[in-house]
Amino acid sequence: RTRALARVARPLVGEQLAGLAGELKWLAGLLGPVRDLDVLIVHLRRGVVTLGDDRAGGEALVAGLEEEREAARDHLLEGLSSTRYLALLDLFEATIGQLRDDGGAELGPLAARALRKLRKQARRLPATPSDAHVHELRKTAKRARYAAELALDGEPRLRKLGDALKRVQDVSGEHQDAVVAEEALRARARGRTAVAAGRLIEREQMRRGEAREQLPDAIDRALELGRKRF
């Protein structure tokens, strides 16, 4: 959230948050692989139990992912025990403490700007957007949501707009999780796991298709609410 807001707030605060954003990007690089594997493993476990005769192959795939997850977690814990992480915490406190407090008067234009970017990006989407298009849209929607929540803090309309933008995030996030799952399965399908991987891949392709169908309505709803407020 802080990384997204640092980017959105650049017109207001300049480069005051650049150093912090850079260190948070490093931290996200440690957290991301663990989070991705957590989500993937939990999701695939649910699918593997329905594979019948191919269940053993599916369980072997999940076991391999669990080993990778442990290695990624060890790397994360090493980072969280480092002096760099402790310095990041100090930098976070110092950077936020130095920001001037001008109240919320200038936050509305930042939220409006973020929503304009989302609107513009949505208009440019082709009839059949690529996986990369959907992923970029998700990131833009996330920034717009956080900016709107900040600008509308305490206002009754916050909930509807925030929920609508979260819906865009969730749908496009489901799409991205399906893309990641398919890539992971394809990369790890070997011998006795190949049939199980193929069946699971088919399900991921269906999940991705369902998310694509839901995305236009989710975007339209969020942009309509955003237009009414900003």
Disulfide bonds with the S-S distance in Angstrom:
none
